[in-house]
Every structure is written in structure tokens, then in C-alpha cells.
Amino acid sequence: MRNRLACLLLSAIAGVAHGADAQRGKTLYDSRCIGCHSLDANRVGPAHRGVFGRRAGAAKEFDYSPALRNARLVWDARTLDRWLADPEQLVPGQRMGYSVAEAADRADLIAYLREQSGR
């Protein structure tokens, strides 16, 4: 547990030190996320516009796993970073089979999603 916490802390520090770049995040989103997600339409995964401040499992008209539907998370920079790093670790039983290993990539994706959420 202590090692996991240290890794999460280092990831967050790396993201801040990286100086998150929303434009690079858009490029990453278009190359890595768009196959399953859209900003405005539910696909294999839920729509992402407005994700900041939204309760996990609450996008309208999306069929979430029971695990995510019952998760008591609100999406913000911290929860999104943990989610992107290891969705199954954050919400066991969820259905997303993809993670983003690099802290800088996560920070840029999160900056883009924040921008698209008007925050």
C-alpha cells in the first residue's frame, strides 16, 4: 500500500512538473481514446464532454458496469489520473481495458478533458 501511494504521488508530481499541455492532450485523445469515446456521443465508452465534476457512472444514457455505476467518485484531476493509470485498481469490476502508463500523457489528457468541460 505504501509503495502504491508513493507511485501515485510521484505520478501526480510528474504531471505538474510536466506543465500539462491540453493541445498535446487533444492529439493523444484523438489517437488513443477516440476508438471508444467521443466528446459528445456515447460509444463503447461514455461521452467525455463535461466529465470534470461529473459523478462516475452518471453520463446520460450510457450502460455502465455495476461497479462503476455504484462507485462513489467524482471526476477531477486526481481521480482521472488514478483512473487512467489503472482503472481496475481504482474501481474493481469496471469494464475499461486500457490504461495510460506515462504520467505526462495522463496529465495532458486530463488538461484536454478539463478544457472540454469548461473548467
N, CA, C and O of each residue as an XYZ file, in Angstrom:
476
protein
N       0.823     -1.191      0.000
C       0.000      0.000      0.000
C       0.867      1.255      0.000
O       0.581      2.200     -0.735
N       1.918      1.279      0.810
C       2.794      2.436      0.882
C       3.466      2.678     -0.464
O       3.582      3.825     -0.898
N       3.914      1.605     -1.136
C       4.547      1.753     -2.452
C       3.564      2.288     -3.478
O       3.931      3.114     -4.313
N       2.318      1.829     -3.428
C       1.286      2.301     -4.366
C       1.041      3.784     -4.165
O       0.940      4.537     -5.134
N       0.946      4.206     -2.919
C       0.738      5.613     -2.603
C       1.914      6.456     -3.088
O       1.713      7.540     -3.636
N       3.123      5.975     -2.895
C       4.313      6.696     -3.354
C       4.308      6.826     -4.870
O       4.653      7.882     -5.401
N       3.923      5.774     -5.568
C       3.855      5.817     -7.041
C       2.823      6.829     -7.509
O       3.073      7.584     -8.449
N       1.654      6.848     -6.853
C       0.622      7.819     -7.227
C       1.094      9.247     -6.980
O       0.855     10.131     -7.802
N       1.757      9.474     -5.863
C       2.270     10.800     -5.550
C       3.308     11.237     -6.574
O       3.272     12.370     -7.055
N       4.229     10.344     -6.907
C       5.241     10.667     -7.915
C       4.611     10.929     -9.277
O       5.065     11.813    -10.003
N       3.583     10.185     -9.632
C       2.883     10.406    -10.893
C       2.256     11.795    -10.923
O       2.353     12.511    -11.919
N       1.610     12.168     -9.815
C       0.980     13.484     -9.757
C       2.015     14.589     -9.852
O       1.808     15.579    -10.553
N       3.131     14.426     -9.148
C       4.206     15.427     -9.208
C       4.763     15.518    -10.620
O       5.017     16.618    -11.111
N       4.957     14.384    -11.281
C       5.471     14.388    -12.653
C       4.524     15.120    -13.581
O       4.962     15.848    -14.473
N       3.217     14.931    -13.378
C       2.237     15.618    -14.217
C       2.293     17.123    -14.041
O       2.216     17.870    -15.016
N       2.426     17.571    -12.796
C       2.521     19.005    -12.527
C       3.823     19.557    -13.093
O       3.828     20.613    -13.727
N       4.925     18.850    -12.868
C       6.221     19.309    -13.354
C       6.239     19.355    -14.880
O       6.918     20.190    -15.477
N       5.502     18.470    -15.488
C       5.445     18.404    -16.950
C       4.807     19.654    -17.540
O       5.079     19.989    -18.693
N       3.958     20.361    -16.775
C       3.259     21.515    -17.319
C       2.238     21.048    -18.349
O       2.428     21.248    -19.549
N       1.183     20.442    -17.896
C       0.186     19.798    -18.748
C      -0.178     20.652    -19.952
O      -0.374     21.863    -19.844
N      -0.262     19.998    -21.092
C      -0.478     20.634    -22.393
C      -1.772     20.096    -23.000
O      -1.805     18.975    -23.508
N      -2.836     20.900    -22.946
C      -4.138     20.469    -23.459
C      -4.100     20.179    -24.955
O      -4.801     19.282    -25.422
N      -3.302     20.914    -25.710
C      -3.222     20.663    -27.155
C      -2.596     19.289    -27.424
O      -3.067     18.544    -28.283
N      -1.545     18.967    -26.692
C      -0.962     17.623    -26.815
C      -1.965     16.587    -26.331
O      -2.042     15.489    -26.882
N      -2.738     16.933    -25.298
C      -3.783     16.046    -24.806
C      -4.819     15.747    -25.866
O      -5.307     14.620    -25.951
N      -5.169     16.743    -26.682
C      -6.118     16.520    -27.790
C      -5.541     15.521    -28.785
O      -6.242     14.623    -29.252
N      -4.262     15.681    -29.104
C      -3.607     14.745    -30.022
C      -3.621     13.331    -29.443
O      -3.903     12.366    -30.155
N      -3.319     13.214    -28.160
C      -3.361     11.907    -27.503
C      -4.781     11.349    -27.489
O      -4.987     10.162    -27.742
N      -5.743     12.188    -27.200
C      -7.147     11.770    -27.173
C      -7.556     11.236    -28.541
O      -8.175     10.178    -28.650
N      -7.199     11.987    -29.584
C      -7.555     11.586    -30.945
C      -6.875     10.288    -31.371
O      -7.414      9.554    -32.200
N      -5.713      9.999    -30.822
C      -5.006      8.783    -31.227
C      -5.274      7.592    -30.306
O      -5.173      6.446    -30.743
N      -5.609      7.843    -29.055
C      -5.752      6.739    -28.099
C      -7.168      6.499    -27.596
O      -7.512      5.369    -27.251
N      -7.977      7.517    -27.549
C      -9.279      7.403    -26.881
C     -10.458      7.342    -27.847
O     -11.492      6.748    -27.542
N     -10.293      7.955    -29.005
C     -11.406      8.153    -29.931
C     -11.998      6.848    -30.461
O     -13.140      6.836    -30.921
N     -11.248      5.760    -30.406
C     -11.784      4.477    -30.855
C     -12.965      4.018    -30.021
O     -13.838      3.308    -30.521
N     -13.005      4.413    -28.760
C     -14.087      4.001    -27.857
C     -14.914      5.166    -27.333
O     -16.061      4.977    -26.929
N     -14.345      6.366    -27.335
C     -15.007      7.528    -26.740
C     -15.159      8.657    -27.752
O     -14.485      8.702    -28.781
N     -16.059      9.554    -27.422
C     -16.268     10.798    -28.149
C     -16.516     11.864    -27.094
O     -16.885     11.550    -25.962
N     -16.315     13.110    -27.458
C     -16.647     14.162    -26.507
C     -18.152     14.235    -26.285
O     -18.600     14.485    -25.167
N     -18.941     14.019    -27.345
C     -20.371     14.312    -27.276
C     -21.308     13.125    -27.461
O     -22.521     13.275    -27.312
N     -20.779     11.957    -27.780
C     -21.654     10.809    -28.008
C     -21.153      9.598    -27.236
O     -19.949      9.365    -27.127
N     -22.088      8.843    -26.707
C     -21.730      7.578    -26.083
C     -21.392      6.588    -27.190
O     -22.098      6.487    -28.193
N     -20.316      5.875    -26.990
C     -19.891      4.825    -27.921
C     -19.667      3.574    -27.084
O     -20.500      3.233    -26.244
N     -18.562      2.896    -27.303
C     -18.202      1.773    -26.433
C     -18.031      2.299    -25.011
O     -18.393      1.631    -24.043
N     -17.476      3.504    -24.897
C     -17.341      4.204    -23.626
C     -18.218      5.449    -23.634
O     -18.693      5.863    -24.691
N     -18.436      6.049    -22.469
C     -19.316      7.216    -22.373
C     -18.697      8.482    -22.970
O     -17.482      8.585    -23.141
N     -19.578      9.446    -23.281
C     -19.152     10.754    -23.772
C     -18.331     11.465    -22.698
O     -18.593     11.319    -21.504
N     -17.340     12.232    -23.134
C     -16.423     12.865    -22.190
C     -16.637     14.353    -21.942
O     -16.154     14.876    -20.938
N     -17.347     15.049    -22.827
C     -17.524     16.482    -22.556
C     -18.287     16.643    -21.235
O     -19.317     16.003    -21.021
N     -17.779     17.485    -20.376
C     -18.398     17.703    -19.079
C     -18.024     16.688    -18.019
O     -18.657     16.627    -16.964
N     -16.993     15.885    -18.290
C     -16.605     14.843    -17.338
C     -16.134     15.435    -16.008
O     -16.385     14.843    -14.958
N     -15.460     16.583    -16.025
C     -14.994     17.197    -14.778
C     -16.185     17.605    -13.927
O     -17.071     18.330    -14.379
N     -16.191     17.134    -12.707
C     -17.277     17.437    -11.786
C     -18.438     16.467    -11.881
O     -19.362     16.532    -11.070
N     -18.410     15.571    -12.849
C     -19.491     14.594    -13.008
C     -19.215     13.383    -12.119
O     -18.069     12.958    -11.969
N     -20.250     12.850    -11.549
C     -20.123     11.624    -10.768
C     -19.813     10.473    -11.712
O     -20.404     10.372    -12.788
N     -18.894      9.610    -11.316
C     -18.562      8.434    -12.117
C     -19.812      7.594    -12.313
O     -20.605      7.415    -11.388
N     -19.980      7.081    -13.522
C     -21.121      6.229    -13.823
C     -22.409      6.984    -14.044
O     -23.490      6.405    -13.939
N     -22.317      8.287    -14.352
C     -23.534      9.098    -14.435
C     -23.771      9.778    -15.780
O     -24.676     10.606    -15.880
N     -22.999      9.466    -16.814
C     -23.281     10.061    -18.125
C     -24.630      9.539    -18.598
O     -24.915      8.346    -18.485
N     -25.442     10.416    -19.117
C     -26.793     10.044    -19.536
C     -26.775      8.976    -20.622
O     -25.967      9.010    -21.551
N     -27.682      8.042    -20.472
C     -27.946      7.012    -21.471
C     -26.744      6.130    -21.807
O     -26.641      5.620    -22.923
N     -25.835      5.948    -20.845
C     -24.735      5.020    -21.052
C     -24.902      3.835    -20.110
O     -25.238      4.007    -18.939
N     -24.666      2.639    -20.626
C     -24.822      1.406    -19.846
C     -23.507      1.059    -19.147
O     -22.672      0.344    -19.700
N     -23.333      1.565    -17.942
C     -22.123      1.338    -17.159
C     -22.133     -0.039    -16.506
O     -23.186     -0.649    -16.317
N     -20.945     -0.510    -16.168
C     -20.830     -1.708    -15.340
C     -21.425     -1.388    -13.969
O     -21.409     -0.233    -13.543
N     -21.944     -2.393    -13.283
C     -22.440     -2.138    -11.925
C     -21.352     -1.534    -11.027
O     -21.641     -0.681    -10.187
N     -20.116     -1.973    -11.205
C     -19.024     -1.452    -10.372
C     -18.869      0.057    -10.532
O     -18.737      0.768     -9.536
N     -18.882      0.550    -11.750
C     -18.704      1.988    -11.958
C     -19.975      2.757    -11.602
O     -19.910      3.859    -11.058
N     -21.117      2.176    -11.908
C     -22.387      2.819    -11.571
C     -22.493      3.025    -10.053
O     -23.078      4.007     -9.597
N     -21.923      2.093     -9.275
C     -22.001      2.177     -7.814
C     -20.788      2.838     -7.170
O     -20.747      3.010     -5.952
N     -19.810      3.205     -7.976
C     -18.616      3.873     -7.432
C     -19.020      5.238     -6.889
O     -19.898      5.906     -7.436
N     -18.385      5.628     -5.841
C     -18.690      6.935     -5.250
C     -17.549      7.894     -5.536
O     -16.883      8.396     -4.631
N     -17.347      8.130     -6.826
C     -16.271      9.015     -7.280
C     -16.858     10.188     -8.034
O     -17.902     10.074     -8.677
N     -16.185     11.301     -7.948
C     -16.472     12.442     -8.799
C     -15.202     12.687     -9.603
O     -14.106     12.718     -9.043
N     -15.344     12.858    -10.896
C     -14.166     13.017    -11.751
C     -13.549     14.403    -11.570
O     -14.197     15.428    -11.779
N     -12.301     14.399    -11.183
C     -11.466     15.595    -11.102
C     -10.067     15.165    -11.532
O      -9.875     14.016    -11.930
N      -9.104     16.049    -11.462
C      -7.755     15.716    -11.943
C      -7.176     14.512    -11.209
O      -6.541     13.656    -11.826
N      -7.385     14.439     -9.918
C      -6.823     13.344     -9.133
C      -7.481     12.011     -9.464
O      -6.795     11.017     -9.700
N      -8.814     11.992     -9.480
C      -9.486     10.719     -9.765
C      -9.256     10.280    -11.200
O      -9.117      9.085    -11.463
N      -9.215     11.223    -12.134
C      -8.936     10.850    -13.529
C      -7.519     10.311    -13.684
O      -7.294      9.371    -14.446
N      -6.570     10.895    -12.972
C      -5.200     10.385    -13.041
C      -5.136      8.948    -12.522
O      -4.511      8.087    -13.140
N      -5.772      8.700    -11.410
C      -5.794      7.340    -10.857
C      -6.513      6.376    -11.797
O      -6.073      5.242    -11.983
N      -7.611      6.826    -12.385
C      -8.381      6.004    -13.326
C      -7.546      5.651    -14.553
O      -7.448      4.484    -14.933
N      -6.958      6.650    -15.155
C      -6.177      6.411    -16.376
C      -4.948      5.550    -16.098
O      -4.531      4.771    -16.956
N      -4.370      5.683    -14.920
C      -3.188      4.884    -14.573
C      -3.547      3.410    -14.406
O      -2.779      2.535    -14.804
N      -4.704      3.135    -13.822
C      -5.090      1.743    -13.566
C      -6.572      1.682    -13.204
O      -6.920      1.679    -12.023
N      -7.453      1.633    -14.215
C      -8.889      1.635    -13.928
C      -9.331      0.519    -12.982
O     -10.160      0.744    -12.101
N      -8.790     -0.661    -13.158
C      -9.204     -1.796    -12.329
C      -8.777     -1.621    -10.878
O      -9.485     -2.055     -9.969
N      -7.642     -1.000    -10.652
C      -7.192     -0.727     -9.283
C      -8.136      0.257     -8.601
O      -8.451      0.103     -7.421
N      -8.586      1.261     -9.338
C      -9.461      2.277     -8.759
C     -10.878      1.746     -8.550
O     -11.479      1.978     -7.501
N     -11.411      1.039     -9.539
C     -12.783      0.518     -9.464
C     -12.784     -0.941     -9.919
O     -13.012     -1.222    -11.096
N     -12.534     -1.854     -9.011
C     -12.545     -3.269     -9.385
C     -13.883     -3.674    -10.010
O     -14.949     -3.351     -9.487
N     -13.807     -4.384    -11.136
C     -15.009     -4.841    -11.817
C     -15.491     -3.928    -12.924
O     -16.476     -4.240    -13.593
N     -14.822     -2.812    -13.131
C     -15.182     -1.916    -14.232
C     -14.839     -2.587    -15.569
O     -14.241     -3.663    -15.577
N     -15.209     -1.968    -16.702
C     -15.026     -2.632    -17.996
C     -13.969     -2.009    -18.907
O     -13.751     -2.525    -20.003
N     -13.315     -0.941    -18.512
C     -12.337     -0.317    -19.403
C     -11.038     -1.114    -19.366
O     -10.428     -1.272    -18.309
N     -10.627     -1.606    -20.508
C      -9.435     -2.431    -20.583
C      -8.224     -1.687    -21.113
O      -7.413     -2.267    -21.834
N      -8.088     -0.431    -20.775
C      -6.999      0.394    -21.294
C      -6.476      1.258    -20.166
O      -7.242      1.715    -19.317
N      -5.165      1.484    -20.157
C      -4.576      2.396    -19.175
C      -3.508      3.232    -19.869
O      -3.069      2.912    -20.974
N      -3.105      4.294    -19.211
C      -2.093      5.213    -19.736
C      -0.941      5.213    -18.742
O      -1.057      5.763    -17.647
N       0.167      4.598    -19.126
C       1.286      4.397    -18.207
C       2.045      5.679    -17.872
O       2.446      5.871    -16.724
N       2.246      6.544    -18.836
C       3.078      7.733    -18.639
C       2.326      8.865    -17.951
O       1.273      9.293    -18.424
N       2.863      9.348    -16.838
C       2.236     10.432    -16.077
C       2.051     11.685    -16.928
O       1.028     12.361    -16.814
N       3.021     12.003    -17.774
C       2.913     13.202    -18.616
C       1.761     13.061    -19.609
O       1.051     14.031    -19.872
N       1.571     11.871    -20.158
C       0.459     11.643    -21.084
C      -0.875     11.784    -20.358
O      -1.809     12.389    -20.885
N      -0.965     11.232    -19.157
C      -2.195     11.365    -18.374
C      -2.477     12.830    -18.065
O      -3.616     13.282    -18.186
N      -1.456     13.566    -17.670
C      -1.633     14.985    -17.344
C      -2.141     15.760    -18.553
O      -3.013     16.618    -18.415
N      -1.607     15.469    -19.733
C      -2.039     16.170    -20.944
C      -3.466     15.789    -21.325
O      -4.255     16.654    -21.707
N      -3.802     14.517    -21.226
C      -5.180     14.078    -21.498
C      -6.155     14.743    -20.525
O      -7.229     15.195    -20.924
N      -5.782     14.797    -19.275
C      -6.640     15.413    -18.258
C      -6.800     16.904    -18.523
O      -7.895     17.442    -18.363
N      -5.731     17.580    -18.924
C      -5.821     19.010    -19.259
C      -6.793     19.224    -20.414
O      -7.574     20.176    -20.404
N      -6.747     18.346    -21.402
C      -7.669     18.445    -22.538
C      -9.110     18.204    -22.084
O     -10.007     18.960    -22.457
N      -9.338     17.170    -21.292
C     -10.692     16.885    -20.820
C     -11.220     18.018    -19.938
O     -12.403     18.356    -19.993
N     -10.341     18.598    -19.128
C     -10.752     19.745    -18.298
C     -11.176     20.909    -19.193
O     -12.206     21.541    -18.960
N     -10.382     21.177    -20.199
C     -10.695     22.266    -21.147
C     -12.050     22.016    -21.826
O     -12.849     22.939    -21.986
N     -12.297     20.780    -22.218
C     -13.536     20.444    -22.909
C     -14.733     20.419    -21.963
O     -15.879     20.363    -22.410
N     -14.474     20.461    -20.676
C     -15.524     20.514    -19.677
C     -15.791     21.956    -19.220
O     -16.634     22.201    -18.357
N     -15.054     22.902    -19.818
C     -15.239     24.298    -19.462
C     -14.716     24.662    -18.089
O     -15.240     25.562    -17.433
N     -13.666     23.948    -17.649
C     -13.107     24.217    -16.310
C     -11.658     24.580    -16.389
O     -11.029     24.837    -15.363
